[in-house]
Amino acid sequence: MYNITNIHNPEITLDTVMEFCRNLGNDNFAEPENELPANHETTTDEQKELFIATLAHDLKNPLQAQLSGLKMLSCGSFGSVTKDQKEILSLIIESGEFMQNMLSTLLTTYKYENGAVRLNIKKFNFNRLIKKCIKEYSLLAKDKHLQIEFKPKLKKHEVYADETQIRRVISNLLINSINYSFKNKKIIIETENTEQKAIFKITNFSPTIPEEIQATMFNKYTTGLCFNKHIGTGLGLYFCRKTTEAHGGSIHLVAEKEKNSFIFELPQGGGGK
């Protein structure tokens, strides 16, 4: 039996882990040890999803501890830090937070699949949340020589939704836009209202998305690997769809030549379960 807790090889990278997860359905891998009820006949997909969720959970806590230590180190809690050292630490922390967001997406997607997500609907300032997300990933954008431009046109700034889950949706879309965008371009984020909806739109200048990918863009385990070398979980956009639908909203893609926009809409009065 394969034991997740035995993964201690320092040479294992995130890409290796994700590739391992994708290939879990192969006969070369044994069943995970934890499970579903003994009388439940598991399918290969269930075994794979359970493994991914367990792996994500086991990685999340030590990653959080590492990030906390790095932030304390960066703040000078253990002694003075030079400007160059602080810049390197910031990059490491940013990379760790990117992985943390990926793990959260994996876990939350698994919970959506099993009906375990309960939305915490409350009122919050939509534009303010977007600005927080932009600030969080500004260094990642800067590293690719990208400029993030925010054009808020909301007349009603407050929406009723689960702020944590919507923040993850925005983060996923923003990370995708940064990863796939051409260098030295703008990423444009816009918000607006209709009478009943709050609308979020993010546009980047990136490779034209093939029509066959567009058709399955929001399905589980769909990535842009066939036209871009960036490796992801294939769950980010699926998570975005499940989250917006759980709120009574929707998400869609508008694809043009070397210009792609992802748009999600939320009921202005809150439509979540």
C-alpha positions, 0 to 999 in steps of 0.5 A: 500500500502506498503511504502518503506520509512516506514522501520525504524526498527533498528532490520531489518538486511541486510539478512532480507531485502534480504529475503523480496526482494526474497519473494516479489512475494508472495500474502502477499505483496502489490504493490509498490507505484511508478511506471511504466506508468498507461497504463502498465500492470505490471507483478509480476516480474516487480513489484518485480524488481521495488521494489528491485531497489527502495529499493536499491536506498533509502538505497544507499544515507544514507549508503554513508553518514554513510560511509563518517562519519565513514571514517572521524571518523577513520581519526581522524577528530573528535578527536584522535582514538586508534589503537583498535578503528580504527581497529573496525571502519575499519571492520565496513567501510568494511562491509558498503562498501560490502553492498554498492557494493551489492546495486550498483549491484542491481541498475545496474542490474535493469538498464541493464534489462531496457536498461538504462546502457551506457558504458563509454569505455576508456583505463585503466590499467587492472592489476592496477585495479585488485590490487586496488580491492585486496587491497579493500577486503584484510581485508575481506580475512584476516578475513577468513585466506585467502591469495590472490595471483595475477599472472599477465601475461598480455603483454598488460596491458591496455584494453578498457572498462568501468572501473567502471563496470569492477571493479564491476565485479572483486569485485563481483567475489572476494567477492564470492571467499572469501565468499565461500572459505575454510579457510586457503587457497589461492585465485589465480587471473591470467591475460593473453592476446591472440591477441584479448582478455584480460583474467581474471581468479580467482580460489578458493578452495571451496565446489564442485558446484553441476551440477544443480547449474552450469547450472544456475549459471549466471541466475538471482536470482541464489545463492549457498544457497543450498550448502552454508549458505552464503546469497546473492542477487542472482544477482552478477554473473548475473550482471557479465554476463550482464556486460561482454556481454555488452562489447562484452566479455563472462564469464564462470565457470570451476568447479572441485572437491573443486576447482572453477575458474571463467574466463571472457574475454574482447575484447582487443580493446574494444567491448562495446556499 
